[in-house]
Amino acid sequence: MARNRYYAGAPSNHFDGVRFFNPRQADTDRSLAALLRWRTSGGRSPWPLRVENALAAKPAARVEGLTITMVGHATVLIQLAGRNLLVDPVWSERASPLPWVGPKRVNDPGIAIADLPPIDAVLITHNHYDHFDVATLRRLESAHRPRFIAPLGNDVLLAKTGASRIETADWGDTIAIDDQTRVIAVPAHHWSARSLGDRRMALWCGFVIQSSVGSVYNAGDTAYGDGCIFRDLSDRFGAPDAAILPIGAYEPRWFMKDQHANPDEAVRMMMACGARQGLGVHWGTFQLTDEPRLAPKNALTEALRQSEIEPDRFLAFEPGDIWCKAG
């Protein structure tokens, strides 16, 4: 029987003693044959080699209200109640275990890493290379020495980056940032792996961030599934001021549907959790799947139109974009 190299704990409703899983949801595992079928299908759309950013942000050192700045792909800076939280930081040129192969960044980060404010905590949703970048984590440890907060099993991987302040959480666990701000790990419909032999051996999650000035839901990578985790979110925590939701890396649907939402499903997520504002991420920086680069943004516009939702209610977040809670 396989041995989990990252986590040893009692079985639960999402851990079988060796691997984590998504309870009551479709299987995310894909066979080598299915992967080869996708990769040889010829459906991959061409992307530009480089796209110039319209904006570059230089955040304030501290924000007393709630401000969210898009860095790129799934990396966002959340500033609230005087604290600075960085989610899934990737500043490297490639989302890959190797610096010379793998998906290459087509646009610059919306914040230069040297322009980051003091980072209090880094939140990591899961260990895929487009969310968990060792080179970036080492730079953040050296420059900021933040708290690193990640789901179960990821502490073993974080320790290898030199991170000195590591905390892990199971779904439902709460970690206090200070007496005004706390982070809760919540379910996502996804999976994890760093290599061929460690599939689903570390947990994945989303995060709810609650503070005295507002709340944010960051879904991480997730499928829509049966929608229950998004409906439950509103029941448990109330409607978030902003929901950071994935809108890209969704084609072909026969391969991706059970692990990545498309824009239509992301709109359903926003409505299910009751978010006042949607911010679309996980698109336009690294080509991971088949759809054209701008397809997620265009499909989001159409999904909002079909649902009769104002287009400003859910924005396709681009590097350097800033959203601030009014008032």
N, C-alpha and C positions, 0 to 999 in steps of 0.2 A: 504494500500500500504506500502511496505517496506520503512524504513527510512535508509539513509546512515549514519553510525555512524562515518565515517572518513572524509567525504568531502561534502561540500555544494557549488555548483557552477552551472553556467548556462549550459544547455545542449550543446553538441558539436557534431562533426562528430564521436566521440568515447565515448561519455557519454550521457546517456539518461535521466539524472536528478537524477537517483538513482545508476545505475551501469555503469561501463565502459565496452566497448566491442571492438572487432576487426572489423573495417569496411570492408565490402565486403569479409570477410573470413568465413570459416566454424566455426560453434559453438564449443567452447571448453568445454561447460558444459556436464557433464556425469551423468546419473541417478544412483541411488543406485542399481538398477537392473543390470546395465552395470558394475558397480564396483564389485558387487558380482560375476557376470559371470567371470570377469577377475580373481578375487582372488581365485575362486574355480576351475579354469581351469587346474591347475596342471602344468602350463608351466614355473614355476619359476626355473631358473638354480641355482645350489648351488654355493656359493662364499666361498673363504677361510675366516677363522676367522681373520687372520692377514697376512699382507704382509709387509716385510721390505723394506723401501725406499733405493734406491741406492744412493741418494744424500740428503744432508741437506745444505741449503744455509744460509749464513750470509751476508746480503746485506750491501753495503756501505751506509754511512749516507746520501749522496747526489750523484746524477749522473747528469752530465751536458748533456749527450746524451739521449738515449732512451733504457731502459732495462726493461724487463718484467720477473718476477719470479713467478713460479707456487707454490702455497701453497697447494692446494688440492681441489678437486671437482670443484667449480666455483670461488674459492678465488684466486685472483692474486694480486700481488704487481706491480704497474706500476710506474717506476721512469723515469721522463723526465724533462729536462730543470730545474733541481734543485728542483723539487717538487716530493713528494711521495704520490701516490694515491692508496688506497686499495679498491678492489671491492668485494662485497658480502662476508664479512669476517665471517668464521665459524671455530673456534678452538675447539668447544665442541666435546665430544665423540659421541653424537647422534644429528641427524637432526630431532628434535622432540620438542613438547612443554613440555615433561616430561623427566627427566634425566635417567630414568630406562627402558623406552620402545622406540621403533621407530628405524629407520635405524642407525646402529652403524658404526662408522669409522673403516675401515680395515687397514689404513696406517696412519702414523703420518704426521702432517703438514710439508710441505717442508721448512718452516721457523718456528722456535720456536717463540712464541709470544713475549718472552723477547728479542729476537734478531731483532725485527722489527726496522727499522730506524724511525726517527720522522715522524709521519703520518700527512700530511696536510689536507687531505680530505678522507672521506669514501664514496664510491659510492654504493648505494643499488639499484638493478634493480627491485626487487619486494619482497613481504612479505612472500613467502613460507619459511618453516623452514630451508631448506638447503641453503638458501641465506640470511636470516634475523634471526640471532641468538642473542637473548637478552643477554645471558651471555657474549658473546664475545664483543658485542657493549658496554656493561657496562665497561669491562676491557679497551677497547680502549679509552673511555671517561675519565676514571681515569688516564690512563698513558699518553695520547697524547692530549686530548681535541681537536680533529679535527673538521672540518666542516663535517656535515653529509648531503649528497645530495641524494635525493630520489624522485621518482615520486609522483604525487598528492595523498593526503590522508595518506601517510606514516608518515607524521609529528606527527600525533596523536599517532601512535605506537612508534615512536622514542622518543617522550617525556616521555613515560613510562619507558624507559631505563635509564633516567637521562641525556640524551644527551642535551648539552647546546647550541649548534650552529647548527641549523637545517634549511635546505633550501629545498624547493620542486620545482619541475618543471613539466610542461606539455610537451607532445611531441612537439618538435620544440623550446623549451625554451633553452636559453644559460645562463650559470653561469660562470663568470670569476673566475679563481683560482688566477691569478695575471695578469700582463700586457703581459705575454708571453704565458699563458696557459688558455684554456677555455674548458668547458664541455657542450655538447649539448645532451639533452634527445631526443631519436629517437624511433619510433615505434618498437614494437616486437609483434609477434602473440602468446599471452599467456593468463594468467589469474592470479587471486590472491585470497587468502583466508588464514585466521588464524584459523577459526573455521567453524562450520556448517552454521552459519547465516550471514556471511559477504562476500560471494563469489562476486568477481569483484567490491568491494566497494572501493578499493584502486587501483591506476593505476600501470602498469608495463611498463618497457621500456628497451631499450639498451642505450648505451652511445657512442658518438663520442668525442674523446679527441684530441684537436688540440693544438699544441705548436710550438715554434720556431725551434724545433729540429725534428719534425715529428708528425705523427698522428696515433691514435689507435681507432679501432672500437671494442667495447665489446657488443656482441649481446644480452647478458642476456639469459634467457630461451626463446626459440622461435621455432615455426614451420616454415617450408618453405612457406606454403601457395601458393599463386600465384607468389611469388618471387618479387613482385613489390617493397617492402620496401628495398630490397637489391640492386636492380637496381637504385632506386631513391637515395640511399645513395651516390653512385659514382657520379651521376649527380649533387647533391647538394654540396658535400664536397670534391670531388676528390677521387682518390684511396688511401685508408689508407696504411700506412707502414705495419701494422699488424692488423689482424682481429682475435679476441678471440671468438671462435665459439663453441657452444655445440655439442658434438658428441655422448653423451650417454643418457640413460634412455628413450629408444624409443620402446621397445617391451612390449606388442603386438601392432602391428601397428594399428589395428582396434580401439584401445583405445587411443593410444598416438599420432597418426599422426598429429592431429590438434593442438597439444600443444608442442611437442618435435620433433626436426629434427633427422633424422638418419645420419650416416656418408656420404652417397651418397648425401643427400640434403645439408649437411654442405659444401661439395665441391662445389656444385652449388651456395651456398651463397657466398663463397670466390670468385668464378669467376664472379658472378653478381656484387659484389661491387668492384671488381678489386684489391683486397688486394694483396700486394706483398708477404706477409707471412701469413699463417694460423696457428693458435695455438688452438688445440682441448682441450676443458675442459668439465666438467660435466660428468665425467666417472671415474670409478675405485676406488672411495673412499667410497661412500654410495650406498648400493644396494637399488635402488628405484623401479626398474622394473624387467622384466623377463630375459633379455639377460645375458649371462655369462660375467664375469668381463672383460676379455680381448677382447670380441667381438667388441666393438667400435674401438679399436686400429687396430685389424685385418681387420675389414670392411673398415676403412679409407684407409689402405694400398691398398686394392683391388679397392676401388673407384678411387683412384689416378691413379692406373695402367690402369683401364678401360678408364679413361679420358686422358691418356698419359701425366700426370703431374708428374714432378720430385718429389720423395717422400719427399725430404727436404723442399718442398714448403709449406707443411701442416703437422705439427708435432702433434702427440698425446702427449700433455703436461702432464708430471708426476711430483709429488711433488719434489721440489728442482731443477727442470729444469729451465734454464735461457736462454732467448733469448735477444740478443742485436742487435740493428740496426747497420749495418756496416757503418764505416765512421764517 
